[in-house]
Amino acid sequence: MKKMILATLLTLAAVPAISAQDYAPMTKGNAWTYTDGYRAWRMEVEESNGKEAVVVLYLGEEIFSRTWYRIDPDGLKEVGFENQQGRIRHAAPLVTLKYPVEKGASWKQVYTLGGQRYESTTTIGEEVGIQLPAGTFRVLAVTVVARFYGGVMTTTSWFSKEIGLVGARTVSSVSGVQSDWSLQL
């Protein structure tokens, strides 16, 4: 369960920074507060110069992780992250979102994380309405299906223009154990 939450949060940590003009203002100091139904999680843009950014994820008042991004003309890319288990720099940046953001766009990636090989497919879905405790939002759904030895994890994240990530849900099956976890504004 801890690995699923960490993998979900690593995926989510990339989410607030899609594009300043599109789905998330990537400005130093911008912050979003979420709940998983039990605890408060907060993401904050710690540093940003328009081409690179650092997003910190807090669980309560404690830093849970720090993630580094590169913002290129062809997309938003996660370069690496740091958490309680140490700092990881990806061999090749992971594409969080390809530009231009278009319904139906899809891309595949293969990467290793913590000695585990992952194969993922990311797909951009339709813009739809979603009702959350913080209100009703028009959102773009982005789904990542990651397959790895002994399991599959599907994360759907919902982005609202000018706000950023408003919610996400991860459903996984690892070695026969089912998990379902969500985060929302």
Secondary structure, DSSP 8 states (H G I E B T S, - for coil): -HHHHHHHHHHHHHGGGS-TTTT----TT-EEEEE-SSSEEEEEEEEE-SSEEEEEEEETTEEEEEEEEEEETTEEEEEEEEETTEEEEEEEEEEEEESS--TT-EEEEEEEETTEEEEEEEEEEEEEEEEETTEEEEEEEEEEEEEETTEEEEEEEEEETTTEEEEEEEEEEETTEEEEEEEE-
